[in-house]
Each structure stands twice: as structure tokens, then as C-alpha cells.
Amino acid sequence: MPLQPSETAFVPFVSVQQMMDLVNHLGVERVLADLAAAIEADFRRWDAFDKVPRLASHSEVGVIELMPTSDGEMYGFKYVNGHPKNTGQGLQTVSAFGLLADVDTGYPRLLSEMTLLTALRTAATSAMAARHLAPAGATTMAMIGNGAQSEFQCLAFKAICGVDTVRLYDIDPAATGKCARNLAGHGLTVVPCSSGEESMEGAGIITTCTADKQYATILTDNMVGAGVHINAIGGDCPGKTELAREILLRSEIFVEYPPQTRIEGEIQQLDETHPVTELWQVIAGQRPGRRDARQITLFDSVGFAVEDFSALRYILGAIQGTGFYTNLDMLADPDDPRDLFGMLARAAG
Ligand code: NAD
């Protein structure tokens, strides 16, 4: 969609309230399914994208990251933080916003909240990966870590993979209680559990989504049997992992973008040459996903810029003709493009 001059003065902005209204208007499961389709379509044209590991600024308590990419027509980036200590202060562990711009003019086309959108796109990506990797007929998922991302993960696996039962575990029972309450009425059988082992009973899919800025061992080697799919979400920073190294050595590992995942993912525990499969290759039909029923497949998710780009483009499309955005006056628009100072002077009156 080329920009018309009349469209360039204002930039649509989607606030947190407007994102909630849009998602509730469309239905959360529909949005998750639409996002998975949008992300899958972009993974299929992987070569079209500029790719670079995200730019991370680490501190002792967290990380602030910029995640850019472009397909040559549009450019996008997300600003996102990860601060596991924040929840203790009543703040989100992860908060984000993002921007889409027109490559031809460099003008922004959309500014959006991305805290909710990150939870939605992460869940959609997880379920999209599991559709190619999880054992056939897996309908029970262990959900370990019942914080901000967890309900989105559960609902994405329901909408996209046919999961009908989720077994919840968190070191904080209040988080499990919150997750169980939020999922009530969504058509899932929800089973709160009192240990990680208990949550994994009968589960063909295991999602780990905990937050801790250190090497943690949410899953030990003896907890994981043959024939499961592990969706590892929480290990996404240098020094921040969730799985015992021995599990990685027994698994077929699938990643988003190896140069970023080698720095941030579970595979930071492995040799740089350890083989991994890029998820886009499975989606494009170039590499097999799950090959047999006894294999352990592992999606070592860290979150990649292309997923945010797909999500922003989806939102740009979804808000057209709706009231779920505000036009922001964030671009100077002098009558004569070279008379920026004159515009300022005229504003002085
Ligand atoms: P959150 O702080 O809201 O929730 C984390 C939960 O993990 C908390 O309820 C906490 O009690 C629980 N927890 C901590 N240690 C545990 C343990 N040993 N066993 C069981 N539960 C434990 O965080 P969130 O927003 O839900 O994010 C969860 C993780 O996912 C974070 O590490 C975040 O960085 C990561 N994340 C990854 C992606 C991605 O694309 N891969 C995207 C978003 C978030």
C-alpha cells in the first residue's frame, strides 16, 4: 500500500486500551490463529528479511533490547525489556512497544503498544512451531511458569494445536491460581499441580515459561521421557536458561535465528557447532519436523524480530476502518518540506 501525501501527517497509534478492545472485539483465539498464520507466511519468505541478532543492553537486574528487521517494503522494530525482579514491585517482567515504517519514504506507518502483542505473538509462534513438531494427537500440555505469558500460551495451543487439557505449575501457587481462574470458561480442562513432575504426567507437550535472571533448571534430565515436545520460552538471555544440558543432548533442537539463539537460548549451554534446525526451513518444507514418535523435539524460543514485524503488520491491517487507534501528530509536515524553520516561526504566531 503506497503512502498518499495526505496520509503522511499522522501516525496511527494503538494504545494498550485499544489493543485490548481490538483483541476482545475479534476474540483472543481468533487473533492467536490469525497471528500464527501471519508469522507462518513470513517464515515461508525468510530470505526476504534483513536479519540481525537483537541489540541488547544488559544490567544486573534485566535487559533492554531493540529488535529490527525489514522485508524491503516495510521496516519494523520493537523495544522490549526483560526484568524478572519487576513483578515483586508490581511491574511487568516484559513490556514493549513497536513501530512499522515505509521503506520507500522512511515515514512511520504505525506505532503500537507491544506488551500484549508480544504475549500474543510469542504464544502464536510457539503453537505454530508445535503444529510441526509435537507428537501426533498430543492434547495435554504441562504449563510450567504461570505468569503473564501463560494464559496466552495455553489458549494458542488450544486454538492452533487442539490441546484440550493444561496442567499448571508455578513455584508461586498464587500465580497458578490466577492462571486457572483466567482460563475458566475457555473450554480447557485446567489441572493445577503442586510440582513440575506432577504437571508433566501424561503431557505430550511441555511448555516452560519461567522468569529468573540466572541459569535455572526447571526441567532435569530424568523428568523428560521419550516422545514429547518441549516449548522452552523462558530461557532468552545470556546466563538465563531453563533446561538441564542433558535434555538438549537428547533432543532435536529447532530455533528461530541461530546467531541470536546461540547467544540467548538454551543452546548457549552447547558447543557452537551443535546442529540445530531453523524453524523456517521446516515451515517451508525444506527440512523435516518431527520424524518419529519417540523423538524429543525442542523449540528453543527466544523471540525474533520477524515475529514482531508480522504482528505489527497484522495489527496495521486489523485496525483499518475501525476506531481502535488514535492518530498521532508525530511527523513535521511543513507546506514546503524545506521550510521547517518557517513552520516553527509561524507557530510562534
Ligand atoms: P512473569 O514474571 O509474569 O512470570 C514468570 C513466572 O515464572 C512467575 O509466576 C514465577 O513465579 C514463575 N517461576 C519462576 N521460577 C520458577 C520455577 N523454578 N518453577 C516454576 N515457576 C517459576 O514473566 P512472563 O512475562 O510470563 O515471562 C516468562 C518468561 O518468558 C520470561 O523469562 C520472559 O523473558 C520470557 N519470554 C520469552 C519470550 C520469547 O519469545 N521466547 C517472549 C516473552 C517472554
Residues whose N, C-alpha, C, O or C-beta is under 5 A from the ligand:
A	BS01	NAD	G82 T87 T93 V94 T122 I144 G145 N146 G147 A148 Q149 S150 Y169 D170 I171 D172 A175 C209 T210 A211 D212 I233 G234 D236 S301 V302 G303
